[in-house]
Amino acid sequence: MENRLTSGCGHFRGAGHGVSAYTGNNPGKKSALGQFRAAAESGKFQAGPVLLVESLDRLSREAEIPAMHLSISIVMAGVDVVTLSNKQVYSAKAGLTVVMYALMDTSRANN
């Protein structure tokens, strides 16, 4: 994973900087996150993309189920999500323990 993060790094630039995760609008089609997710779902990225976030609760401030749906949809599009706060890698190969960590990390947005 570290090699993927440090070599050949590309950057995705989308519109919608500053779209609030609190309102649930940040994964919309006009936001950078929404455009990133759409690009991943369409296969635009050649190598396995990595999305770096401070913590999963920063992706969405919605209730746990919609927030987890967003995270899971990103991961299922082939993106590994890496959280900087706990250095956790969330991928489609994640086991139950990692999924439980994801739920706990996501739930902090509402507590």
C-alpha positions as CSV (number, residue, x, y, z in Angstrom):
1,M,0.0,0.0,0.0
2,E,2.7,2.5,0.9
3,N,4.3,2.0,-2.5
4,R,0.9,2.8,-4.1
5,L,0.7,6.0,-2.1
6,T,4.2,7.3,-2.8
7,S,5.0,6.3,-6.4
8,G,3.1,7.4,-9.4
9,C,0.6,9.4,-7.5
10,G,-2.0,11.0,-9.6
11,H,-4.4,13.6,-8.4
12,F,-8.1,13.9,-9.1
13,R,-9.4,17.4,-9.5
14,G,-13.1,18.0,-9.5
15,A,-15.5,20.8,-8.9
16,G,-17.3,21.4,-5.7
17,H,-14.5,22.3,-3.2
18,G,-16.0,23.0,0.2
19,V,-19.2,21.1,-0.3
20,S,-20.4,20.2,3.2
21,A,-20.4,16.6,4.4
22,Y,-22.9,17.7,7.1
23,T,-25.7,18.3,4.6
24,G,-25.1,15.1,2.7
25,N,-24.6,17.0,-0.5
26,N,-20.9,16.1,-0.8
27,P,-21.3,12.9,-2.9
28,G,-23.6,14.7,-5.4
29,K,-22.7,14.8,-9.1
30,K,-21.4,18.4,-8.9
31,S,-19.1,17.8,-6.0
32,A,-15.5,16.6,-6.2
33,L,-16.3,13.5,-4.2
34,G,-19.2,12.7,-6.4
35,Q,-17.1,13.1,-9.5
36,F,-14.4,11.0,-8.0
37,R,-16.8,8.2,-7.2
38,A,-18.4,8.4,-10.7
39,A,-14.9,8.2,-12.3
40,A,-14.0,5.2,-10.2
41,E,-17.3,3.5,-11.1
42,S,-16.8,4.1,-14.8
43,G,-13.3,2.6,-14.7
44,K,-11.5,5.8,-15.4
45,F,-8.6,5.0,-13.1
46,Q,-6.0,2.5,-14.5
47,A,-4.3,1.4,-11.3
48,G,-6.2,0.7,-8.1
49,P,-7.0,4.2,-6.8
50,V,-6.6,5.2,-3.2
51,L,-8.7,7.8,-1.5
52,L,-6.9,9.4,1.5
53,V,-9.2,10.8,4.2
54,E,-8.5,12.0,7.8
55,S,-11.2,9.7,9.1
56,L,-14.3,8.0,7.6
57,D,-16.5,10.4,9.6
58,R,-15.1,13.1,7.4
59,L,-16.7,11.6,4.2
60,S,-20.2,12.1,5.5
61,R,-22.0,13.5,8.5
62,E,-25.2,11.7,7.6
63,A,-26.6,8.9,9.8
64,E,-24.6,5.7,9.9
65,I,-26.5,3.7,7.1
66,P,-26.3,6.4,4.4
67,A,-22.7,7.2,5.4
68,M,-21.7,3.6,5.3
69,H,-23.5,3.2,1.9
70,L,-21.3,6.1,0.6
71,S,-18.1,4.5,1.9
72,I,-19.1,1.0,0.6
73,S,-20.0,2.4,-2.8
74,I,-16.6,4.0,-3.1
75,V,-14.8,0.8,-2.1
76,M,-16.9,-1.4,-4.3
77,A,-15.9,0.9,-7.2
78,G,-12.4,-0.4,-6.7
79,V,-11.1,2.4,-4.5
80,D,-9.1,1.6,-1.4
81,V,-10.0,4.2,1.3
82,V,-7.1,4.9,3.7
83,T,-7.7,6.8,6.9
84,L,-4.8,8.9,8.1
85,S,-6.1,9.0,11.7
86,N,-5.7,5.3,12.3
87,K,-3.8,4.1,9.1
88,Q,-6.6,1.7,8.3
89,V,-7.1,0.4,4.8
90,Y,-10.7,-0.2,3.7
91,S,-10.9,-2.3,0.6
92,A,-13.3,-4.7,-1.0
93,K,-11.3,-7.6,0.6
94,A,-12.0,-6.3,4.1
95,G,-13.0,-8.7,6.7
96,L,-15.6,-8.4,9.5
97,T,-13.3,-6.7,11.9
98,V,-12.4,-4.0,9.4
99,V,-16.1,-3.4,8.6
100,M,-16.8,-3.0,12.3
101,Y,-14.0,-0.4,12.5
102,A,-15.5,1.4,9.6
103,L,-18.9,1.5,11.2
104,M,-17.4,2.8,14.5
105,D,-15.4,5.4,12.7
106,T,-18.4,6.5,10.7
107,S,-20.6,6.7,13.7
108,R,-18.4,9.3,15.4
109,A,-19.9,11.9,13.0
110,N,-23.2,11.6,14.9
111,N,-21.9,11.4,18.5
